[in-house]
């Protein structure tokens, strides 16, 4: 008899905490703009892999954690991550059958949209710290990092039986 009960919530949280660690690792100023959005990539993977367990509410709380972690306006990443999780929930069936290049393109657009929304929130409260074109750099880096992140998290999901 197969057990279909959810398992592995701790593993999901640990992967998100490791992604948070990658978000705050100091980088030289010259390449800091090319840092992938690690937490968003991990969140998108779990939404695609477990759409009935990880969704908009997870996105909101992960985004709030990102707000606290980065010291940004409270709610800017919460809003963006929940929007990103919602978009992935709408398109997860299609995303699963896309080719690698198509998936990377979707991730590029998703990360770009979430980052643009965060930038607009910062702009509306007068706290912009970076020029808007830098969004493209992190979006492109996230798209390039998507497949390795996906492969690693798939291995973690199978190894620790996350369902």
N, C-alpha and C positions, 0 to 999 in steps of 0.2 A: 504494500500500500504506500502510495506516494504522499509525502507530507508537504502541503502547499501553504503552510503558515508562513508569514513573513519572518525572516531571520536576517541578522547581520546589520542591524541599525548602527551598532557600534563601529563596524567597519566603514560604513558610509561617513559617519562623523569623523573618524580618524583620517580618512582620505581628504575630507574637507579641511581639517586642521593642518594636514601636511601641505595642502595647496595654499592655505593662509600663510604658512611659514615661507613658502616660495614667493608670496606676494611682498613680503617685507625684507627679504634678503637684500642687503645693500649692493647696489651695482654702481659702476662709474657713471657719472652724469651723462657722458656721451652716448651710452647705450641704455640708459634707464627708460627711454621712450619706447624701446622695442621689447619691453617685458610683456610676455603673454598674460592674459587675464586668467590665471590659473584657477581661481575659485569658480569663475563662470564656466570654464571648460569642464571641471569636475562635476559641477552641478548639472550641466547639460548632459553629460554622460549618464548620470544617475537618472535623470528625467527620461532619457531615451531608453534606458535599460529597464527601469522599474516605474513606468508611468502611473501605476495605481498607488504607489507608495510615496514617490518623491514628486512634488508638484509646486504649485504657486506658493503655498505656505512655507515650504522648505526654502524656496527662492527668496521670499521676503526675509526670513530669519537669517539666512546666510548673508544676504545683502546688508542687513543691519549689523551683523558681525563685521562685515567688510568696512562699513561706515566707522565703527568704533576703532577697528584696526588701523585704518588709514587716517583717522582724524578729520574726515570730511563732514559735510553737512549731513546731519542725521536723517536718514531716509532716502538719500539720493541713490545709493546702491541698492537699498531695499526695494525701491520702486523699479529700478532697472533690472535687477535679478528676477523679481517676480514677473515682470513683463517678459523677460527672456524665457523663463520656465513656462509661462503661458503659451508663448509662441511655439515652443518645442512640444508642448502637450498637444497643440493643434496639428502639428506636422510630424509627429514621431513615427507614424506608419510609413509615410513617404521617405523620411530621412533614413530609415532602416534599409531601404532598397536602393538608395542612391549609390552611385559610384563614389570612389574615394575623392575624386576631384569635385564632384557635386557637393559632397558633404563638407569639404573644406570651404567651398564657396558659401554655403549656408552659414557655416560658423563665422566666416569673415563678415557677412552681412549682419548676423546676430550680435556679435561682439561690437561691431561698429555702431549698431543701433543702440545698444545698451550704453556704450561709452558716450555716444552723442547725447542721450537722455541725461546721463550724469553730468555732462558738460553744461547742458542747458540749465539744469538745476543749480549748478555752481554759478553760472552766469547770472541767473535771476536773483541770487542773494549777494552777488558782487564778490565772489571768492574764487574767481578763475585764476589758476596758478600756472596754466600751460596753454599754448596756442592750440586752436581746434584741429589743425592738420595732424597733430601727433596721434590723434585717434586712429588714423590709418595705419601707423606703424604698429601699434599694439594689436590692432585687428589682423593685420597680415601675419604677425608673429604667432598669434593665437591660431590662425588657420593652418599655419605650417606645423604647429605643435599638436594639432588635433589628433592625427593618426597615432603618434606615439603615446599620447595620453590615453586614447581610446584602447589601444592594445594593452597597456599596463593595467588599466582599470578593469578590463575584461579578464585578465589573468587574476587580479585580486578577487573579482567577483566569483570566479570559478574555484579558486583556491580556498576561499573562506565561506563558500556556499551562501552567498548573499542572494536572497530572493524576496 
